[in-house]
Amino acid sequence: MTTAGQDYNRLSHPVDLVEQIACVQDWTFERSSEDELTVSVAGEWCDYHISFNWRDDLESLHMACAFDFKVPRNRIPEIYRLLVLINEQLWLGHFDIWSSEGLLLYRQGLMLNGAEPTAKQCEALLQAAIDTCERYYQAFQFVVWAGKRAEDALASTIFETEGQA
């Protein structure tokens, strides 16, 4: 399969849209270049540092959401086991670890292929990252700080509560 190297003139830059969302939400952000933006978002369990990078050659907006803690070296093998268990449940994005720094990340990309980005697409990308990180945060904590096995940590965090108290 060959791809045609189209040169599209964008009406809006995807990182500009993310910056507008950050302004509306009153989130702290830093624009390091035209193609890069970092946003800090307070979650229920921790602060998330979300980096957006635009790759013009791939016509893709890459997002990496970092947790506000680091994994000690001795817990990295069990975190890898947990990543595998979680990632096989995800439809969008994936968790990853930068083992040299012990940094946990949730990553996802938005490929535009010549289409114009919308604020709704960028908001959905952000919301999916925050929701996914919030959902699995405690499982990571149980493995890192409580010394639990990956299977036990995941089982203790994915049950659904039914009914009302």
C-alpha positions in Angstrom: 0.0 0.0 0.0 1.4 3.4 -0.9 0.3 6.7 0.6 0.1 10.0 -1.2 2.2 12.7 0.4 -0.6 15.3 0.5 0.2 18.8 1.7 -2.8 20.1 3.6 -3.2 23.7 4.7 -4.9 23.5 8.1 -7.4 26.1 9.2 -6.6 25.4 12.8 -3.7 23.9 14.6 -4.6 21.0 16.9 -2.4 22.2 19.7 -4.2 25.6 19.5 -7.5 23.8 20.2 -6.0 22.1 23.3 -4.7 25.4 24.5 -8.2 26.9 24.2 -9.7 24.0 26.2 -7.0 24.5 28.9 -7.9 28.2 29.1 -11.6 27.6 29.3 -11.0 25.0 32.1 -8.6 27.3 33.9 -5.9 24.7 33.8 -2.2 25.5 34.2 -0.4 25.0 30.9 2.9 25.7 29.2 3.3 26.1 25.4 7.0 25.2 24.7 6.7 25.5 21.0 4.0 25.7 18.2 3.7 21.9 18.2 4.0 21.2 22.0 1.8 21.9 25.0 1.8 20.6 28.6 -1.3 20.9 30.8 -1.6 20.1 34.5 -5.0 18.7 35.6 -6.1 17.9 39.1 -7.7 14.5 39.3 -9.4 12.8 42.2 -6.3 10.8 43.1 -3.4 13.0 41.9 -2.3 15.7 39.5 -1.8 14.6 35.9 0.7 16.2 33.6 -0.6 15.9 30.1 1.7 16.5 27.1 0.4 17.1 23.6 2.7 16.9 20.6 1.7 17.6 17.0 3.6 15.6 14.3 3.0 17.3 11.0 4.6 14.4 9.0 2.1 11.9 10.6 -0.8 14.4 10.8 -1.2 13.1 14.4 -1.7 14.7 17.8 0.0 12.5 20.4 -1.0 12.8 24.0 0.9 11.4 27.0 -0.6 11.7 30.5 1.9 11.2 33.3 1.0 10.2 36.9 2.3 12.3 39.7 4.4 9.5 41.2 7.3 7.3 40.2 7.7 3.5 40.3 10.6 2.2 42.4 12.9 -0.1 40.5 12.0 -3.1 42.6 8.3 -2.8 41.6 8.8 -2.3 37.9 8.4 -6.0 37.0 5.0 -6.2 38.8 3.9 -2.9 37.2 4.7 -4.4 33.8 2.4 -7.3 34.7 -0.3 -4.9 35.7 0.1 -2.9 32.4 -0.5 -6.0 30.4 -3.6 -6.8 32.3 -5.0 -3.3 32.0 -4.0 -2.7 28.4 -5.9 -5.8 27.2 -9.1 -4.2 28.6 -8.7 -0.8 26.9 -10.3 0.1 23.6 -8.5 3.4 23.3 -4.9 4.3 24.3 -2.5 2.3 26.4 -0.5 2.5 29.6 3.3 2.5 29.4 6.3 3.0 31.6 9.5 4.8 31.0 11.6 2.3 33.0 14.7 4.5 33.1 12.7 7.1 35.1 10.0 4.9 36.6 7.3 7.2 35.1 3.8 5.8 34.4 2.1 7.2 31.3 -1.2 6.8 29.5 -0.7 7.4 25.8 -3.0 7.9 22.8 -2.9 9.5 19.4 -5.4 11.3 17.2 -4.7 10.8 13.6 -6.3 13.4 11.4 -5.2 12.4 7.9 -6.0 15.8 6.3 -9.2 16.4 8.3 -9.6 19.5 10.5 -9.5 18.8 14.2 -12.4 19.8 16.3 -12.6 20.9 19.9 -14.9 18.0 20.6 -12.2 15.5 19.4 -9.6 17.2 21.6 -11.9 17.3 24.6 -12.7 13.6 24.1 -9.0 12.8 23.9 -8.4 14.6 27.2 -11.4 13.2 29.0 -10.6 9.6 27.9 -7.1 10.1 29.4 -8.3 11.5 32.7 -11.1 8.9 33.1 -8.8 6.0 32.3 -6.0 7.2 34.6 -8.6 7.8 37.4 -10.1 4.3 36.9 -6.8 2.5 37.3 -4.8 4.8 39.6 -5.5 2.8 42.7 -4.4 -0.5 41.1 -1.0 1.2 40.3 -0.8 2.4 43.9 -1.6 -1.0 45.3 1.2 -2.6 43.3 3.7 0.2 44.0 3.1 1.1 47.7 1.1 -1.9 49.1 3.3 -4.5 47.4 0.3 -6.4 45.9 0.4 -8.7 43.0 -0.9 -7.2 39.7 -3.9 -9.5 39.5 -5.0 -8.7 43.1 -4.5 -5.0 42.6 -6.6 -4.9 39.5 -9.3 -7.1 41.0 -9.7 -4.8 44.0 -10.2 -1.7 41.8 -12.4 -2.8 38.9 -15.5 -4.0 40.7 -18.6 -2.0 40.0 -20.9 -0.8 42.8 -24.6 -1.4 42.3 -27.5 0.2 44.0 -27.5 3.1 46.4 -26.9 3.5 50.1 
